Amino acid sequence: MPGCERHGEHKAPKNRGLNDYYHFCFDHVQEYNKAWDFFSGMTQSDIEAHIMQAMLWDRPTKRYDPAAAAAMEDDLLKKAHEARFFHKRPHDHENQQKSRQEHFRSMDDIRPAPEIEAMAIMGLEPPVDLAGIKAKYKELVKKYHPDVNRDDPKAEELLKSINMAYTILKAAFESYEKMMTGRA
């Protein structure tokens, strides 16, 4: 600001593109921001269009296809079932060719039960119940969702692991409940 000798460490936009800035001292940036209007020179319809676009389209999205989502869920359940009964990770294609007996004989492939691995992925310790698992799942999804962690390239893979862990634990609880209600 002309005549101001203080250091200009606060940014203030020069235009609506928000790609070029003035630098002011604290007092002058406040004064500038009070007078600056982002929508200055725009018509009412342009303002409304900008607000709608910013609200809906100014962020990356993925296409949602209900049929594809259902197929993906079926595939996830199948992989969870395989992991549960064969004690291996679903992406371990080399071991998918082994018979169940060979798999359990091989000392290199011995792993903790998928339920134990799933609990470790989700940060849970026994005893757990279905409500606790669901609550932890919701917390982890909110924390590690790729939309929240855009700068982390591993966020999507981590969320897939969390989804797999939740599916395994949910299937285990459903199986247990069926077994218990079948006895009663």
Stockholm file with secondary structure:
# STOCKHOLM 1.0

chainA/1-184         MPGCERHGEHKAPKNRGLNDYYHFCFDHVQEYNKAWDFFSGMTQSDIEAHIMQAMLWDRPTKRYDPAAAAAMEDDLLKKAHEARFFHKRPHDHENQQKSRQEHFRSMDDIRPAPEIEAMAIMGLEPPVDLAGIKAKYKELVKKYHPDVNRDDPKAEELLKSINMAYTILKAAFESYEKMMTGRA
#=GR chainA/1-184 SS CTTCCSCCCEEEESSTTCCCEEEECHHHHHHHHHHCCTTTTCCHHHHHHHHHHHHHTSSCCCCCCHHHHHHHHHHHHHHHHHHHHHTSCTTCHHHHTSCHHHHHHCGGGCCCCHHHHHHHHHTCCSSCCHHHHHHHHHHHHHHHCTTTCTTCTTHHHHHHHHHHHHHHHHHHHHHHHHHHHHHC
#=GC SS_cons         CTTCCSCCCEEEESSTTCCCEEEECHHHHHHHHHHCCTTTTCCHHHHHHHHHHHHHTSSCCCCCCHHHHHHHHHHHHHHHHHHHHHTSCTTCHHHHTSCHHHHHHCGGGCCCCHHHHHHHHHTCCSSCCHHHHHHHHHHHHHHHCTTTCTTCTTHHHHHHHHHHHHHHHHHHHHHHHHHHHHHC
//
